[in-house]
Each structure stands twice: as C-alpha cells, then as structure tokens.
Amino acid sequence: MKEYDVIVIGAGDVGLGIIFKAVSRGLKVALIEKGNVGGTCINVGCVPSKTLLASADRIMEIREAGKLGVQANIMNIDFPFIMRRMKDAVESGRNAIRGALTDSRNLDFYGEEGHFTGEYTLRAKNTLVRGKKIFIASGARPFIPSIKGLDSIEYLTNESVLELKKIPESIIIMGGGYVAVEYAHFFAAMGSKVTVVERSGRLVAGEEPEISALLKKELGKRIEIHTDTEIVEVAPHGGFAVLVKDRSSGEEREIFAEQILVATGRKSNADLLRVEKTGVETDERDFIKVNDYLQTNKQNIWALGDAIGKQMFTHAGDREAEIAWHNATHKKRKKMDFFAVPHAVFTYPQIASIGLTEEEAKKRYGTLVGRAKYSDTVKGTAMGEEEGFAKAIVEKKTKGILGFHIIGPDASVLIQEVANAVASKSDITSLTGSMHVFPALSDVITETLNNLEQ
C-alpha cells in the first residue's frame, strides 16, 4: 500500500488543475490516467474538433463571399493536410502536458486504468494506493445507444472520426446535439453528403426554439436533416443502410451512407472506477452525485468535470477544479455557480448561450424579453448578415440577466461580456451603460437589451 496526500483520477484539464495546485504545495500526489494526458479536450474534443472546424469555417466564408461582391472558387480541399494539422495540434498539447508532469516533484504517475477496491483505496498498475484526499475527474466517453445491428458494425465516434484518412463521400450522423451539428458542418464543408438523424423534435434541443429552428434552416441548405426520427436498425450495405422511422407518422424508410458517426451523448466513466466500493453515490446514468461544493457523499472525496455530468465544458471544469481545491484546503467553502457557465456551439452559424431559456425563466420569474437581429446594427448590415440574432431574458423587477442567447457570426465571442455581467451579478446597466465601439458587432448586445418588453 502506498499512501498519498492527494490522489487525482484523470489527467484532463480538470484533473491537471488539481495536480499542479497540490504539487506546488509540496504534497505527495498520485495521478491515475489510463489514456493520453490532456483528457477529452486535448485528445478528442476541443483542440482537434476546433482545429478541423477552422478549415470548415474558412470554406464557408469563401462560398458565401459572393453576397459581398467577391467571386471566389475553392480549387482543392487538402483533407490529409487538414487532418495532419489537427494531429499536430493534439500532439503539441500532449507534449506540453507531459513536460509539465515530468518536471513536477512528489508526483507518481500511474498510466493504467485504476479502480476502487475499498474506502479511499484504489488499485492502479498492480499497486494499492490510498489517499487522504481524492479528486475524481475521470471524464466521460461516447454513449452508444441500443440499436439493432449497431454493435456489429464499425461506426465512428468523436474519437475514432479523428483517424479518417479520406473524406467520406457520404455520412449519416446519429444525434442532433453539439457534437453532431459541429461535425455535420465540418463534413458538409469538406464535400461529404451529410444526413443528420435526431430523435427529438429539433436540433440542439437545449437551446431556444428559435435558435434550433434557424440552425436547422441554415444547415438544411447543405445537409439532409431528419428530426423527430428514430433509428430502427443498422446494417452493412456496401457502406451502411440505416432504417429510420418518423415518430409522428410511423413511416419507415432506408437511408444509405459510406460512414456512420454516432453522436448521441456522453456517458460517465465512473462505472469503470467501481466507485461504489468506496461508497461514492452515482445517479441512474452513472454520473457522480455532488453537492454545491463538489463534494461527494464521502468525506474528503470530490468529483468534478464530465464525471458529474453537469456542465460538460472545459471552462466549467477548470472553474470546478478551482472550487474543489479551495474547498479541500479552506474552512470557508465556496459554491460552484453553474448558472454563470456560458457555452458555445461551433457549428455554422455559431451558437452561444448563458443562463435560462425563456420557458425556464418564466416558470420562476417575472420576465422581460428582448430581441435584435445582427442586421439591426451597422456592422451586421455591412457584413450582409440577415438571419443572425440575439435574445435576452431579464428579470422584470431587478433587471438582472436570466438568460442570453445568440446565433450568428462570432457568437462565441459576443457572449463573453454577458457572461462577465452574469458572473459579477450585475444588472443590464453594466452592459447598456458602458460605451461600445461603433460600429462593431457588439452593438447587437445593447440593441437586444434596449428592446426589452413583456
């Protein structure tokens, strides 16, 4: 048995945030990670996908340049180069992390899958390890639905899709969430015939209905989209044949493609850790239960990141690492504010949101709602942006921001000043009362808030 002050399970951004804080204090630390360092973000998530999407975005900008009087043709798409560039970015990130870990004193790295064997005790690399404090940042993996024939074919996930050597002529994407619509944009830009099949009634179902509708309209110009449709069966057919059923009419049909990408959600890795053996509770989907302070039901065991399934974004995980470490080392604890977590979807057009939807807010507050299109601003008009818009939900009494939602160019950038206001618990005057550069796209934020009505 080896004893440690701190054990961290998972070498993604979240776990690393704890590791470097612990070793900087001179504590004896163990890191358990079965895969590549860097976790989902570096290896199969943010870094590779956004590197690929940068090429897709540029392709779309060129294709749409005609609306600004610029006629341009794309002569060639060098898919192998695009994939190599992505892999270089991933490897660079891994190397930087490996170097930082190698330079860390008092750190033992167990590069195999670990699992709990008892209270505060794990087996890793044939060694029993015990920690005074344990942080579970074990992440998540693709959720694979139970569909007839799916387990007998070689489908793609957000992980294996990064190993493609050539552009598929056609691809069926199962799911309509964030991963699905980002890769739908990517493959359509690359020239694949893309078909998206989503069981619910709309794409990105957690977003505002108007945003889902506009995304479907815009993606639908270059992608075949089936919402309210379930997949009944999958079978090999020179590529693959997928039997789908319209959930409203019950009508069935077959669609065909060279590749299938399964993007139907994420599953916690906590089940692989056998957390029940240390007494940690999970929910019905195996996500670890935590309180507002990121503590599990077991004293001195915290869980954070994708393993808890709350806000599965890297920036949320980074903040959770700060909160969990603070609470593990200070008497006065801090709560994790999940309400203040913004997010973005890097499809085309981009989506960004923070806070509640209008439907959620109206159940709890008296509300005002404001809307503005990009074209209501000078910059939006200059860009020829006719469809993008923003929507604000504000508490009527306090003028506090309850939710803000954007779809259009640079949505992921525009949301930041709203996120800052939410984090500082400021009302809308912190935005409407500050000077904005004119004519800049950020005018859409103030324009939206100036249009509030019941």
N, C-alpha and C positions, 0 to 999 in steps of 0.2 A: 504494500500500500504506500503510495506517495501522497504526501499532504501538501496542499496549496492554500495560499490566502484567497486566491481568486481562480475560478475555472470559468472560461468562456467557451461556449459551444457555438461555432460558426465564425468563419473568417471573412464575412462580408463587411461592408462599410459599417454596419451596426455593431457587430462584434469587435471589429478593429477599434472602434471608438472607445470601447471599454478597455481593450487590451492596452492601448497606449497610455490611457489615464492611469491604469493600475501599475504598469512597469515604471512609469515616471515617478511613482511614489516609492519605488524600491520594493514593491511587494513580490512575492513568489507567485508566478502566474502560469497556468496551463491553458493552452489553446487547442481545442479539438476541432478538426475540419477534415472531412473525408474527400472533398473535392479541391478544385483550384482555389487559391486565395483570391479574394475580391468578391466572392458571392455572386448572386444573381446580377447585380448592377454591372460589374466589370465584365463578367464572362458571357452572360446570355441575355442581359436586359438592356439597361440604359445605354451603355457605351456602344455595343455592337449595333443595336437597333437604330440609335440616333445617327450613327455614322452612316449606315445604309440609307436612312431617310434623308440625309443631307443631299445625297445624289438624286433621290426621287423628287425632292422639293425643287432642285435646280431644273430638272427635266420639265416639271410642270410650269415653272416660271417662263421657260423658253417657249413651251407650247402655247402659253397664254399671252405672249408678248404682243401678238397682233392687235389686241384691244388698245394698246398704247402706240400703235403705228409702227411697230418693229416687226418685220417679217424675218423669221429665222427658222432653219431646219436643223434637226438633230441628225448628224451624219452616222453616228455609231454610238452604241452603249457598250462599254467595255466591262462586262459583268465580272470576269475574273479579276480585273484590276479593282473594281468596287469591293469585291469580297476580300481581296488581299489587304486593301486599305483598312477594312473593318478588322481583320485579324491582327494587323499591326497595332491598331489602337488598343485592342484587348490585351495583347502581349505586353505592350508598353505599360499598361496599368498593372498587370500582374507583376512585372519585374520591379516596379516601384514599390509595391507592397512587400514582395519577397525581401527586397533590400532593407526595408524598414524593420521587418520582423527579425531578420538576421542580425541587425545592429542592436536589437533590444536585449538587455541583460535580464536575468532572472525569469526568462521565458522558456518554457518547454513546449514544443510544438508536436502534437500527435496527429499525424497525417492519415488517419484512418477513421472509419465510422465508429463512433462511440455509442454506448447505451448505458442507461442507469441499471445498476444491479441492486441498489438499496438506497437508504436515506443518505443524500449528499455524496453518493459514491457512484462512479462510472467505471466501466471497463473500456480502455482505449489502447490499441496497439498491444494487446495482451498484458496490459498493466492496469491495476486497480488504482484509481485516483480519487481523492476525497478533497472537497473544497469547503472552506469556511463560508465563502460567498460564491454563488453560482449564477451566471447570466446565460440564459438560453436565447440564442439568436440564430436558431437553426434553419430559418428561412422556409421556403415553400417550393413546390415542384408543380409541373403541369397536372391539372386534374383531367383524367381521361374518363369520359362518360361510358356507361354500359350500353353499347350499340352493337347489334348483331353484326358479326364479321370484322369489327374494328380491331379486335385483338389478334387477328390472323394476317394483318397486312402491315406493311412498313409505311406508316404515316409520319408526318413531320410534326414537331412541336416548336415552340420558340427557341428550344435548344438545338435540335438537330437541323433546323432550317438554315442555321449558320454554316453548315457544311456543304451546302449545294455548290456544285461546280458549274452548272449552266442554268440559264433562265428556263423554267418550265414553260412549255407552250400554253398550258392551262393549269389552273389550280383552284381547288374548292377549299374554302376556309370555313371550318365549323366554328360558329360563335360570332357574336357581334359586339364584343366588348373592346376594351382599349387595345389589347394586343392584336385582335382580329382586324380592326379598322386601320391600324398603323401598317400592318403587313399587306392589307388589301391595297392601300395607297402605294406601297413600295412595289409590289409585283405588277400592278397596273401600269405604273410609270416605266417599269422595265420592259413592258411589252407583253406580259402574260395576259391571257384571258382569265379573268378572276370572277369567281362566283362565291358570294357570301351567303351562308345559311344560318339564320338566327331563330331560336325557338320563341323568344319573346316577341312582342308586337313591334319593337323598334330597336334600332341600333343604340349602343351606349345608353342602356336603359336607365342608368342612374343620373343622367343629365336632364336638363329641362326638355320638355317635349318639343318645343320649337327648335332647340338645338339639334335634337335627334332627327327631326324632320328635315332640316336644312342639310345636315350631313348626308342623309340618305339621298336627297335630291342631287347634291353635288357629286358624291361618289357614284351615284347611279348613272351619271353621264358617261362613265368609263368602266363600270363594274355591274355585273348582274347581282341583284340583291333580293333575297327571299327572307322576309321577316314573317313571324307567326308560322314558322315552318319547322317541323322536326325531322330529324334523320332517322329512318327506319332501319336501314341495312346498308352495309358497305361490302363491295366485292371486287376482286381483280377483274379488269376488262381491258387489257392492252395498256391500261393505266388503271383507272378505278371507275367503277359505276356506283353511284350513290342514289339510293331510293329515298325520296323525301315525300312528306305528307303535309299538305296545307291543313293547319289546325282548325281553320274555320269551316272549310268545305269538306274536308276529309279526302280530297282528291290527291292521288299519288302520281308521281312521275319520276323518271330516272334522269340524272344529270351525270355527265362524264368529264373527267379531267386526268391529266398526267400525274398530278400530285394532289395530296390532301394534307392540309395543315389543321391540326386540332388546337383551337384556341378557346377553350370552354371554361376557363377559370384556373384557379390555383388551389393546391391542397397543402396543408401544413406538413412539415417534416417531423412534427413532434411524435407521431406514431412510431417512426423509426428509432427514436430515442428511448422508447419504453418509459416515458415519464411517469406513468402510473406507479412504477416501482420505487420512486422517491416520494410519491404522494401528491404530485402535481396534478391538478384537475384540468381537463380539457372539455370543450363543448362537443356537440354532436358531429362537427366537421373536423375534429382533432386539433382545432386551434386552441392554444393555451389560454386559460382564463386568467386575467389580471385585473387588479383594481385601478383606480385613477392614478396610483403612484407606480404602476407597472410591476407591482408585487404579485406573485402567485399566492395561492393559499398556504404555501410552505414558507416559513420564516427564512430569510436570507437567500431565497431563490427568486430572481426576477426574470421576466420574459419580455422580449421586445422584437421589433421588426416584423417581417412577414409571418413569423411563427404565431403571432397573436391575431393576425387577420383583420386588423382594424383599418388603418390607412396604409396600404401596401405601396408606399412610395419611398424612395431613398432618402429624400429630405425629411420625411416624417420619422424614418428610422434613425437618422442622425440626431434629431432632437430627442427621440426616446432614449438614445444612449446617454445623452447629457442628463436627462431627468433621472434615469435609473441609477447612474453613477452617483449623482448628487444624493439621492435618497438612500443609497447604500453607505454613504460616508458622512451624512449630516443628520443631526437630530430633527431639525426643522425641514420637513419634507415639501416637495413641490409636486403639483399635479401636472399631468400631461394634458395639454389643451388640444384635443383632436379637432375641435371646431375651427381652429385657426390654421388648419393644414390646407394649403392650396394644392391644386393638381392641374396637369395639362395632358392633353392627348395630342400626339404629334402626327395626326393624320392630315389630310388636306381637304378642306380647310382645318386649321388648328382649332382646338377647343381648350378653354381654361376656365376653372371654376373654383370658388371657395364658399364654404358655408352651406346654408339650406336652399333647397328648391322652393319655389313659390308655394307648391302644395304642402310641403313640410312646414313652412313658416306660418301659413295661415291657420294651421291646427293649434298653434301655440301663442301667436301674437296678433295684434292689430297691425296691418302692414300697409305700406305704400310700395308701388311697383313703378319702376322707370325703365324705359327702353329707348335705344337710339341705334340707328344704323351707322356703319362706317361712312356711308355716303352723306350723312348729316354733317360731316366735318370736311373742312377744305382738303386736308390730306387724303382722306378716304376717297373723295371725289377725284382728286388728282391721280390717284392710283387706279381709278376705274373699278373700285371695289363696290359692287352693287348689292351684294347679298349679306355680307358680314354684319353682325350686330352685337350689342351688349344688353344685358338685362340686370337690373338691380332690385333686390328686395330689402326694404328698410323698415325698421320698427317705427310705427307711426308716432308713438309718444316720445321716444328718446332720440330718434333719428340715427340709431345705431345700425350698422350694416349687418343684416342677417344672411344675405347671400349675394353673390355677384357671379355672372356667367357670361362668357364671351365666346363667339365663334367667328373666326376670320384671321387674316394675316397677323402674325406676331401676338396672338392671344396669350401665349405663354409668358411673354414679356409684359404685356399690358396689365395682367392680373397682379403683378408684384406690388404696385402702390396700394392696391386694395388690400392685399394680404398684410402689408405693413400697418394699415389703418386698423384692420381687424385685430392684429396681434397687440397693438397698443391700446385697444379698446376705445378708439376714437370714434366720434360720430362723423357724419358725412362732411361736416365743415372742414375737417382736416384735408379733404380732397378738393371740395368746391372752393375753399378759401385760399388755397395755395395757387401760385402762379404756374401755369403750364406753358411750355414752349409752343408758340404758334408759328406756322400751322404744323403741328405734329399729331401723330395718330393717337397720342394720349388724350387728346380732346374728346375722344369718344367716351372716356370715363366720366368727365364732368358733364358732358352733354346728357348722358344717361341719368345722372343724379339730378340734373335740372329738370327732368321730365317726370318726376315722381307724381303719381296720382293714385287714388284709391281704386 
